[in-house]
């Protein structure tokens, strides 16, 4: 990759090319496969923070939106997991 090519990238691709070297979704998926307890702890503490700041209504609203995204993720992003996957 050269400098002129890098300038043509969109904002997200510039970020991950500088920090991580590949899309963050791939990195996050690899972390989940190797250190599942880290991701589960992250969700637990996210839930505690939402409850602390917004109460049960905030938790329910977050749960509804998360479930919607989770279902859509299975419709549109159901690709085979490839360890250490790179961009084609």
C-alpha positions in Angstrom: 0.0 0.0 0.0 1.3 3.4 -0.9 0.3 6.8 0.5 -1.8 7.9 -2.6 -3.8 4.6 -2.4 -4.3 5.1 1.4 -5.8 8.6 0.8 -8.5 7.0 -1.4 -9.7 4.8 1.5 -12.9 5.6 3.4 -12.6 6.7 7.0 -13.2 3.3 8.6 -10.7 1.6 6.3 -8.1 4.2 7.2 -8.7 3.6 10.9 -8.3 -0.1 10.8 -5.4 0.0 8.4 -3.6 2.1 11.1 -4.9 0.3 14.2 -5.1 -3.5 13.8 -4.3 -3.9 10.1 -7.6 -5.6 9.2 -11.3 -4.9 9.8 -12.1 -4.7 13.5 -15.1 -7.1 13.0 -12.5 -9.8 12.1 -10.4 -9.0 15.1 -13.4 -9.0 17.5 -14.5 -12.3 16.1 -11.1 -13.9 16.6 -11.1 -12.6 20.2 -14.5 -14.1 20.8 -13.3 -17.5 19.5 -10.2 -17.5 21.7 -11.3 -15.6 24.8 -15.0 -16.0 25.1 -15.1 -15.1 28.8 -13.7 -11.6 27.9 -16.7 -10.9 25.6 -19.2 -12.3 28.0 -17.7 -10.1 30.8 -17.9 -7.1 28.5 -21.7 -7.7 27.9 -22.2 -8.2 31.7 -20.6 -4.8 32.6 -22.3 -3.1 29.7 -25.6 -4.3 31.1 -24.7 -3.1 34.6 -23.8 0.4 33.2 -27.0 0.6 31.3 -29.0 -0.3 34.4 -27.1 2.1 36.5 -27.7 5.1 34.2 -31.1 4.2 32.7 -32.8 1.7 34.9 -34.9 -1.3 33.8 -36.4 0.7 30.9 -33.0 1.3 29.4 -32.1 -2.3 29.8 -35.3 -3.4 28.1 -34.8 -0.9 25.3 -31.2 -2.0 24.8 -32.3 -5.6 24.8 -34.9 -5.0 22.1 -32.5 -3.1 19.8 -29.7 -5.7 20.4 -32.1 -8.6 19.6 -33.1 -6.8 16.4 -29.5 -6.4 15.4 -28.6 -9.9 16.3 -31.4 -11.4 14.1 -30.4 -9.1 11.2 -26.8 -10.2 11.7 -27.7 -13.8 11.1 -29.6 -12.8 7.9 -26.9 -10.7 6.3 -23.5 -11.7 7.9 -23.7 -15.4 8.1 -20.4 -16.1 6.5 -18.0 -18.9 7.3 -15.5 -18.1 10.1 -11.9 -18.1 8.9 -9.3 -17.7 11.7 -7.1 -14.7 11.0 -9.2 -13.7 8.0 -7.8 -11.0 5.8 -9.6 -8.7 3.4 -9.7 -10.1 -0.2 
